[in-house]
Amino acid sequence: MEEDEEEARALLEGRPDGAGRAAPGVSGALPAICDPGRLAHRLLVLLLMCFLGFAIFAMIILLPFRLRLSGWGTIIFSCFVCIGQVIFALGGIFNAFWLMEFGRFVFGIGGESLAVAQNTYAVSWFKGKELNLVFGLQLSMARIGSTVNMNLMGWLYSKVEASLGSAGHKTLGVTLMIGGITCILSLICALVLAYLDQRAEKILHKAQGKTGEVIKLTDVKDFSFPLWLIFIICVCYYVAVFPFIGLGKVFFTEKFGFSSQAASAINSIVYVISAPMSPIFGLLVDKTGKNIIWVLCAVVTTLAAHIMLAFTLWNPWIAMVLLGLSYSLLACALWPMVAFVVPEHQLGTAYGFMQSIQNLGLAIISIIAGMILDTRGYLFLEVFFIACVSLSLLSVVLLYVVNRARGGNLNHSARQREEIKLSHAE
Ligand SMILES: C[C@H](N)C(=O)N[C@@H](CCCCN)C(=O)O
C-alpha cells in the first residue's frame, strides 16, 4: 500500500518510476530497470512508440496544413490531449498501468503537436516583431502550469484521499481526472485561436497554401547545416535539464542531505524562476538581437551550474538559480532562431522535427541517466550531464562560425534586423 502511494505521488509530481525513493543502486540492490532483458525490451518498445508516434504525428500535422485547415489541426491536437488525459486517469482508476502508458502516448501525440502548432503560429504572426518575447511568454505560461502542477496536485491528491477514505490507484485516477480540467481549458483556447486565425486570414486576405507551397516531410532534405546545428544544441541542452530535474529530488536528498520537502522546493526552482524571467529575457533578446551570443551565455552558465553541482558542496541553491536563469534565456533565444533559417512554408516541418528529435533524445537519455544513477551514482550522472552540455556548447560555437562565414542573420543586432526589414518593405 505504501509503495502504491509513493508510486502515485511520483507520477503526480512528474518524477520517473519511483524516482522519489532512495537511490537503489547507491544503497545496494539493483532495480528492475538494470535487468538487461527488461531494459532491452523497454528500449525497443520505447523506440517503436517514438516511431509510431512520429508517423501518426506526421499524418496529423501535415494533413490539416495540406487541407488548409490549420485551425482544425490545433483543435484536433487539443482533443488528443483531452482524450489522452482521460485514458491516463482511467488507467489509474482501474489500476491498469498499460492503460496509463497508452494515455500518455495519446496525450504526447496531441501535446507535442500542439506545441509545434503553437511555435508555427507564433512565428507566422510575430516574425520581425517581438518574436523572442512571444516565445518567452509561451514558456512562462507553460512553466506556470508546471509550477502549479508540482505544488497543487499533491494537495489535491490528499483532498481526494480524504474524501474517498483511502490512498492508492483509485485516488490517483480521480485526482488525474480532476487535473484534466486544464485540458478542457486548453481545448477552449484552441477553439478561440482557430476562430481568430480564420478571421485574420479573411481580413488580411492571406489564405494558407495559396502560394502553392505545402508542407512535405521531404523538406527535411533541404534543411540547412545551421538548422541541424540548432537541433543538436536543443537535444544536447535539454537532455541535461529535464532528466536532471526528473532525478533531482533524490540528488538533493542523497548528496546534500535535504529533507524531502526542501529537495522538492529546490528542484522546482528552475520552473519557478522560468515563469517570471522568460518574458523578461525574451524582451532583452528582442531589444538586442544577437541570438547566438545569448544562447552561448545560457549554455556556458548551465555548464557552470552542473560543474558546481558535481564537484562542490556549495549551497546548491546558487547552482539551481543559475540553471533556472540560463534555461529561461536559452528557450527564449534558441527556438525563435528556427524562423531565421527556414522559409515560412517549412516552419511546421522544422519545428516538428526539432521536437521529435528532442523527445527521442529525452526518452533515450532519461533511461540512460536512470541506469547511470543506479549503477554508478550521482557523480557519474553529473559528469554525463556535463558532457551533454559541453556537446551543446561545441555546437553553439560551430553555429557562430558557420553563421559568420555564410553571412547569416542569426547573430544580427536588433538594429541590423530593423534595417533589413525596412529595406525589404521598400
Ligand atoms: C514542449 C517542448 N518539447 C519544449 O521543450 N518546449 C520548450 C520551449 C518551447 C518554446 C515555446 N513553445 C521548453 O523549454 O519547454
The ligand as an SDF file (V2000), in Angstrom:
LIG
                    3D

 15 14  0  0  0  0  0  0  0  0999 V2000
    7.3480   21.2050  -25.1400 C   0  0  0  0  0  0  0  0  0  0  0  0
    8.5750   21.1960  -25.9450 C   0  0  0  0  0  0  0  0  0  0  0  0
    9.0200   19.8840  -26.1350 N   0  0  0  0  0  0  0  0  0  0  0  0
    9.6570   22.0270  -25.2950 C   0  0  0  0  0  0  0  0  0  0  0  0
   10.6730   21.5350  -24.9010 O   0  0  0  0  0  0  0  0  0  0  0  0
    9.4470   23.3310  -25.2250 N   0  0  0  0  0  0  0  0  0  0  0  0
   10.3940   24.2470  -24.7030 C   0  0  0  0  0  0  0  0  0  0  0  0
   10.0460   25.6510  -25.0620 C   0  0  0  0  0  0  0  0  0  0  0  0
    9.5000   25.8630  -26.4450 C   0  0  0  0  0  0  0  0  0  0  0  0
    9.3450   27.3140  -26.7620 C   0  0  0  0  0  0  0  0  0  0  0  0
    7.9280   27.7610  -26.6900 C   0  0  0  0  0  0  0  0  0  0  0  0
    6.9760   26.9750  -27.4180 N   0  0  0  0  0  0  0  0  0  0  0  0
   10.5110   24.2100  -23.1940 C   0  0  0  0  0  0  0  0  0  0  0  0
   11.5480   24.6440  -22.6880 O   0  0  0  0  0  0  0  0  0  0  0  0
    9.5650   23.7810  -22.5300 O   0  0  0  0  0  0  0  0  0  0  0  0
  1  2  1  0
  2  3  1  0
  2  4  1  0
  4  5  2  0
  4  6  1  0
  6  7  1  0
  7  8  1  0
  7 13  1  0
  8  9  1  0
  9 10  1  0
 10 11  1  0
 11 12  1  0
 13 14  2  0
 13 15  1  0
M  END
$$$$
